[in-house]
Amino acid sequence: MSLRLADPSTLLWLLVLVPVAVACLVAVGVARARRRRLLGEQADALLPGFSTGRRLLRDGLMLLACAAVLLALAGPQLGTEVREVQRRGVDVMVVLDVSRSMLAQDVKPSRLDRAKREIRGLLDRMLGDRMGLVTFAGDAKRILPLTHDANTYRLFLDDVDTTTNRLGGTAIGEGLERALDSFDEARPEQGVIVLLTDGEDHDSDPPPREVAFKARARGIPIHVVAVGTADGGTIPLPDSSSPSGTTLLLGPDGQPVVTRPDEDLLREIADVAQGEFLSTERTAFPLDELYTKRIAVMPGVARTSRQAEVGIDRSQWVLAFALGCLLLRAVLRDTPLPDLEEPSA
């Protein structure tokens, strides 16, 4: 049997004990010199309980106990045993807004490109989890069911643009409902919805608030990321006749349309469905934060189970040794140095 460590990098903290050991040696030397100055050659006879060797032993036991605690934190393993190892995971349905307002460039390079970048980052962190994809504009479409296949997911995500859905508009409610229908009703604890949109809802059927209440009733949180800035942005559209290749979307008054995220609506969706609300304007990597603080801590469900040979943790032995060092140090008490004045020069 060989000793293995679950986290060997923890032992780097042992380097901190080196200057502590040096300080202990210096302190013992100073105490010995002071005792000689105060009591002269009779120091050993007057203070038989004050021993330099005992002081060094006590300090050594303290350092040894600290080293043992660090070793325990490194997860020492000795021997192996066969255990059943379960692979657990969470189901995440991503609901992505692909309406024309997502072409606005108040978030660079555009709202849609930024949202897709966030989704790719989330995909890289989903180990053992499944992800699906729903897009919506004036209607909703399930692009991918829940899958472990990250490569296929990336291929489909790359093809998503503002032409993916047939109808114009922003039907958030329909997108959320399509995502909600993708989960197994018997296992609500494994599901979560992540909505990325600028929040300009145009008469969804059903309304997004209604779907949020349905999700809450099933125990499926909806986390919402608002894509865009409070100042908003104009909407560039492809135009081959224009020298720049684009033209701005104009309103009925002939002026460029300025689109702004409806954060009040998006906050309400998140609050009702007991999810988190974040904004790309105020959070550098919102989906990273969501995964770390909310998704990764979900219990999920067991996907697969297998027999595996794993190391047997022996940290309790090391901690028992550290406790023994501290108890022995408590027994080896020093006789305190008398409170005498230093001899004048």
Secondary structure as UniProt FT lines:
FT   STRAND          3..5
FT   HELIX           8..16
FT   HELIX           17..39
FT   HELIX           40..42
FT   HELIX           43..46
FT   TURN            48..49
FT   HELIX           52..73
FT   STRAND          76..89
FT   STRAND          91..97
FT   HELIX           100..103
FT   HELIX           111..125
FT   STRAND          130..136
FT   STRAND          140..147
FT   HELIX           150..159
FT   TURN            162..163
FT   HELIX           172..180
FT   TURN            181..182
FT   TURN            185..186
FT   HELIX           188..190
FT   STRAND          191..197
FT   HELIX           208..218
FT   STRAND          222..226
FT   TURN            230..231
FT   STRAND          233..234
FT   STRAND          236..238
FT   TURN            240..241
FT   TURN            243..244
FT   STRAND          246..248
FT   TURN            252..253
FT   STRAND          258..259
FT   HELIX           263..272
FT   TURN            273..274
FT   STRAND          277..279
FT   TURN            280..282
FT   HELIX           286..290
FT   HELIX           291..295
FT   TURN            296..297
FT   STRAND          301..313
FT   HELIX           315..331
//
